[in-house]
């Protein structure tokens, strides 16, 4: 997203966020699984390049934090319905990080009415960057749509138990590598990515990966 486009999104947020968020109490986010990052607020996402284990923990924790505190206005899977900016387009670099953190910390008030609460002191920096990590790793849903027939076929094979696990992991990993983020983040946390990881970790549990594909494909429509 260009700075001009981001400015337009910010203007849309300021002028059109009709779905008030101020009457919703922010929900705490358990960030114990994430490494400490100090008390001073950072300007860039520390979990973006912190290694796979930390990154995956941040995505998981961020998903929970986002769904509890942000999805009501910004949409499930960060797909906005138009009342608030589509945060999937927010650049996964310092400029995007700064814009995200300013809103997260300070919130937004219009004509004395809180449209978005200030989350900074209530949730803390670790939760903020976890949510940011989740947001920036949302996949381009159009790319998933292009592969939905194959993903459905893989899901059906998993559900039937008639599958070569190693070959399926390899193909899901290949598909995952073809799906990009809208933010420019290097890895998209797509359903193909998740299902491949689940099969690698638990090759005898085909049900979990099948459910991931089922739910993901259903959510896309």
Buried (B, 14 or more C-beta within 10 A) or exposed (E): BEEEEBEEBBEBBEEEBEEBBEEBEBEEBEBEBBBEBEEEBBEBBBBBEBEEEBBBBBBBBBBBBBBBBBBBBBBEBBBBEEBBBBBBBBBBBEBBBEBBBEBBBEBBEBEEEBBBBBBBEBBBBBBBBBBBBBBBBBBBBEBBEEBBEEBEEBBBBBBEEEBEBEEBBEBBBEBBBEBBBBBBBEBBBBBBBBBBBBBBEEEEEBEBBBBBBBEBBEEBE
